[in-house]
Amino acid sequence: MEQKNMNPHFLSIVMVFAGSCWQHLGKVPNQITGKIEKDLAQAQMAIDILDMLSQKTKGNLTSEEDKFLLSTLSDLQLNYADEVDKEAKTPQPQVKEEQKTETKQTDPEVKK
């Protein structure tokens, strides 16, 4: 993809949100901890922000910028759907209900 018709600031902002999304999808390690961490709610937020950026900049991007944004957004959305599907198919550990203890109440004997 030719980058001379793309604003470097625009590329940077798309890449920041895309990088965040990849991290939250668990596809790349957290840059600080080095661990894979998955947070699909945060991934969805990054996708929503890029989608909003796409809508708000419609008609104001070069064709290369538009293709870059839409391609990035499409890749993220497909990977997000894949991760959501994986979570739906993964059996969740069942939480055992606390055993209910019944307390017996006895009336004190009344002496006459």
C-alpha positions as CSV (number, residue, x, y, z in Angstrom):
1,M,0.0,0.0,0.0
2,E,1.5,3.3,-1.0
3,Q,1.8,5.7,1.9
4,K,2.7,8.9,0.2
5,N,-1.0,9.8,-0.2
6,M,-1.7,9.1,3.4
7,N,-1.5,11.5,6.3
8,P,1.0,10.1,8.9
9,H,-1.1,11.5,11.7
10,F,-4.2,9.7,10.4
11,L,-2.2,6.5,10.1
12,S,-0.9,6.8,13.6
13,I,-4.3,7.3,15.2
14,V,-5.7,4.3,13.3
15,M,-2.7,2.2,14.3
16,V,-3.0,3.2,18.0
17,F,-6.6,2.1,18.2
18,A,-6.0,-1.0,16.1
19,G,-3.0,-1.9,18.3
20,S,-5.1,-1.5,21.4
21,C,-7.8,-3.7,19.9
22,W,-5.4,-6.5,19.0
23,Q,-4.1,-6.4,22.5
24,H,-7.6,-6.6,24.0
25,L,-8.4,-9.4,21.6
26,G,-5.6,-11.4,23.2
27,K,-3.7,-11.5,19.8
28,V,-0.6,-9.6,21.0
29,P,0.9,-9.3,24.5
30,N,0.4,-6.3,26.7
31,Q,3.4,-4.1,26.0
32,I,3.9,-3.3,29.7
33,T,3.3,-6.7,31.3
34,G,4.3,-8.9,28.4
35,K,1.3,-11.1,29.1
36,I,-1.6,-12.0,26.9
37,E,-4.7,-10.3,28.3
38,K,-8.2,-10.5,26.8
39,D,-10.8,-7.9,27.4
40,L,-13.5,-8.1,24.7
41,A,-15.4,-5.1,26.0
42,Q,-12.3,-2.9,25.5
43,A,-11.7,-4.5,22.1
44,Q,-15.3,-3.6,21.1
45,M,-14.8,0.0,22.3
46,A,-11.7,0.4,20.0
47,I,-13.6,-1.1,17.1
48,D,-16.5,1.3,17.8
49,I,-14.1,4.3,17.9
50,L,-12.5,3.3,14.5
51,D,-16.0,2.8,13.0
52,M,-17.0,6.3,14.3
53,L,-13.8,7.7,12.8
54,S,-14.7,6.0,9.5
55,Q,-18.2,7.6,9.5
56,K,-17.0,11.0,10.5
57,T,-14.3,11.2,7.9
58,K,-16.3,9.8,5.0
59,G,-15.6,11.9,1.9
60,N,-12.5,13.6,3.5
61,L,-10.0,10.8,3.1
62,T,-7.8,9.9,0.2
63,S,-8.7,6.6,-1.4
64,E,-5.6,5.0,0.2
65,E,-6.5,6.3,3.7
66,D,-10.1,5.1,3.2
67,K,-8.9,1.6,2.1
68,F,-6.5,1.4,5.0
69,L,-9.1,2.3,7.6
70,L,-11.8,0.0,6.1
71,S,-9.3,-2.9,5.8
72,T,-8.1,-2.4,9.4
73,L,-11.6,-2.2,10.7
74,S,-12.7,-5.3,8.8
75,D,-9.8,-7.3,10.1
76,L,-10.5,-6.2,13.7
77,Q,-14.3,-7.0,13.4
78,L,-13.7,-10.5,12.0
79,N,-11.2,-11.3,14.7
80,Y,-13.5,-9.9,17.4
81,A,-16.4,-12.1,16.0
82,D,-14.0,-15.1,16.1
83,E,-13.0,-14.4,19.7
84,V,-16.7,-13.9,20.8
85,D,-17.5,-17.2,19.1
86,K,-14.6,-19.0,20.9
87,E,-15.9,-17.7,24.2
88,A,-19.4,-18.8,23.5
89,K,-18.2,-22.3,22.7
90,T,-15.9,-22.6,25.7
91,P,-17.6,-24.1,28.7
92,Q,-17.6,-21.7,31.6
93,P,-16.7,-23.1,35.0
94,Q,-19.8,-23.6,37.0
95,V,-20.0,-21.9,40.4
96,K,-21.3,-24.2,43.0
97,E,-24.1,-23.0,45.0
98,E,-23.4,-22.5,48.7
99,Q,-24.9,-25.3,50.7
100,K,-28.0,-24.0,52.3
101,T,-28.0,-24.7,56.0
102,E,-31.3,-24.9,57.6
103,T,-31.4,-23.8,61.2
104,K,-33.9,-25.5,63.3
105,Q,-35.8,-23.2,65.6
106,T,-37.2,-24.9,68.7
107,D,-39.6,-23.3,71.1
108,P,-38.4,-23.3,74.7
109,E,-40.4,-25.6,76.8
110,V,-42.9,-23.8,79.0
111,K,-43.2,-25.1,82.5
112,K,-46.5,-24.8,84.2
